[in-house]
Amino acid sequence: QVQLVESGGGLVQAGGSLRLSCAASGSDFAIRVMGWYRQAPGKQRELVAALSSGTFTKYADFVKGRFTISRNNVKKMLYLQMNSLKPEDTAVYYCNSYPSTAYAWGQGTQVTVSS
């Protein structure tokens, strides 16, 4: 069973930066489009960004120009560099495949942005 382990979250002031990491097990990581999702309290989980091993990249409008998704298929790692963070970015961040979430959700990593 594939496991996803997210890390790198924390408390940061508005305008600050964080880099999230997602470690994946399983042999099909490289062929999957992988994405970062987030869920704020009382809201539905939403896609933040997605990236294939080729040229496909997708960003939600609310993070364009601020966040960068990347991956390392050898290490089976997915990353999210988050800059210019805003209080509205506060949420639990998860990784999973995209567009269908093929894996069980991990525990996520909490990102809290103070104003």
N, C-alpha and C positions, 0 to 999 in steps of 0.2 A: 504494500500500500504506500502510495506516494505521500510524503509528509512535507509540509511547508512551514518554515520557521522564520517569522519576521522579527527584525530587531532594528535598533537605531533611533527609536522614538525618544521623546523627552519633552521637557518644558523649555520653551524658548520665547524670547520677546519678539514682538512684531518687527518685521524687517530682518529677522535672523534666518539662519539656515540649518538644515538637518539633512543627513544622508541615511536613507533607509536601506536595509538589506533584506533579501529573502533567500534563504537556503532551501533548495529543493532536492529531494531524493528521487529516485526513479530514472529509468533509462530513456524516456521520451522527452526530456526537458528541451533539448535542442530543436525538436521539430514543432514544438508548441508555440503559438503566440501567447505571450505571458503579459499579464496586466497587474497594475496596482489599483486597488479599490479602497474606498474609505466609507465609514459609516459614522455619522455624527449622532449624538443622542436625539432620539425621537424622529430620526430621518432614515430613509431607505439607504441601503448600500449603493454606492455609485462608482462608476469607472472614473479613475483619475488619468491613467495613461496605459497604453499597450504597445508592445514591441515584438516583432517577429525576429527570426534569425536572419532575415533578408532585409528588405527595404521598407516594410510596413511599419509605420508609427502612427499612433493616434493619441491625441491629448484632448482632454476636456477643455472647453473654452475657458473655464475658470482658473486653469493653471498654465495656459499657454504663455510662453515667455518667462515663466518663473521656475517650472519643474522640468527636469530632464530624466528620462528613463533610459537605462542601459542594462546590458546583460553580459555575463561571461559563461558561455556554454560549457567550457572545460570544467569550471568550478561549479556549474549548475547554480549560479547566483543571478539574482535580479536586483537591480538597484533603482533608487529614486532619489535624485538630488533635488532638494527643495530649497529654493532661495526666495527672498522677499516674502517670507511667510506672513500671513494675515490671521487675525483671530478666527475668522470663518474657516480656516484650514484645520481647526481643532477637530479631531476625529480619531477613531481607531483605523489604522491603515492595514490592509491585507493584500497579499498577492494570490493570484490564481491564474488559470488559463483564461483566454479570451477568444471569441465571444462567449463560448460556453464554459462554465466553470467545471472543469473535469475532475478536480481534486477536492478532497475534504478541506474545509477552511481551517487555517491555522488559528493561533490565538490572537494574532494581530499585534500591532505595536501602537501604543498610545502617543499621539502628537498633541500637545497642548501649546497654543500660542497665546501669550498674554498681551494685552494692549498697553 
